[in-house]
């Protein structure tokens, strides 16, 4: 820290004021007190404490801020009743330092001589290339001339053969020499580019002065008493740093408790060029990168349609039709993806006639004795902050640093989901409510079953007290077999002929586990888009038919997406069959197609 005294004139006074300037480096004398990390930046809070022996006006110049600092975000507070902050400013200063250029000058001259020699070599090889190209052009011209005059000479065939031998040998030689010369020119040019880069480096070093960039904050402080201790806090936003959420889900099979252990992590990355040393941290769910101002809805006007002058070379009706078709396909794809999501599964009562209402999976009751240090959640008006209850050091090296936000013990209902038409795998799902005091951000999940890694999954944003689904991978102890589809077509009707297509197939499910399971199965029932196309569901219609060869408890509905949805409670070591039959009827002179 250095200090100097200067005299300045203040605009609203006529008496010059003596100002003592104090320089200090923020890393040495203004340590970081607290860091709040957001999804794309961080807020740094530094503290500065100094005792002023004499009253007066002081100019504190804090040096060493990163180039990623948001200069409009500085906020200074603190002081005591005996000290007042008069002004705060942020600026960039360039310090010019004299350098010794003797060695750089010598090296520059050496590089210049090498570049000059290279230029001479490149010119010689380029001249040789030009000569080779001229010879090749002469050979091509001679060959064309000979071909055009072969009919005028009696010895045309013999002359042609002799010329072809000569042409082949010369062409081969010229091509080889051309390849060698081109390779030499390319190598010399690459070497020249390297030397020019070195030459530019030494050229910048040869400058008589070199400017070092300094980001500084100046605080003008008025101290009104002797022996005054001033505490100041400087906070600012800095970019090129962030945090993101990550999770571990652990469940224990064959247990009596319906719980899921969700370990909530925060992955912090710092590339801000400022090291955060022995500092308190908090992670905020706020998103400052998004605009806080809602969009403005403009006025919707209606007017008469104006004539559209179309070019005869473009079929605009066809383009419009194709666009509508593409949009329809996109909507259908989106709806199909939505049908596969957890929102498809309805809220049905499991009933009390099956052990499947008991837990299939739970957290291990014999947990380790070693505790985990977790964060404290502080919920604000529009976001939540997770305070990490320990000091940590995160350097500006770009390496991810993992902290534990919390270990959540959540009650869950475990079910299985099967979409046999698309996949024969059986997917385990935990339906859970976030009963913790922590908002869950979107992030990847590592799923562990019985302490073994199973799969990767993902969680979306979940608010407090919100229900959400966790997909826990594939369970090979529940089998699904999708029988081939059988179709039968016929034409019926005496006067008005119609096409009939009977579609029938079956899904076989077997529970190899030692506990009962609850399974949801989904399959297509086509939805007609025309009143003349009729679809009639034949099976399942009578639920009693499904129970003839199975001990499973089954219920069936047609959900909002017009898909058949079975819910079955399948006992341990049992199997069941789910038949699906439907009839499609349409006019004889028409053809139909199925779209997803």
Helices and strands as residue ranges (DSSP letters): E 2-8, E 17-25, H 26-29, E 32-37, E 41-52, E 56-63, G 71-73, E 75-78, E 83-98, H 102-148, G 150-152, H 156-205, E 209-223, E 228-239, E 241-253, E 259-270, E 276-284, H 316-340, G 342-344, G 355-357, E 361-362, E 376-379, E 384-394, E 401-418, E 427-433, E 443-449, E 452-459, E 467-474, E 478-482, E 486-492, E 498-511, E 517-524, E 534-539, H 543-546, E 553-558, E 563-570, E 575-587
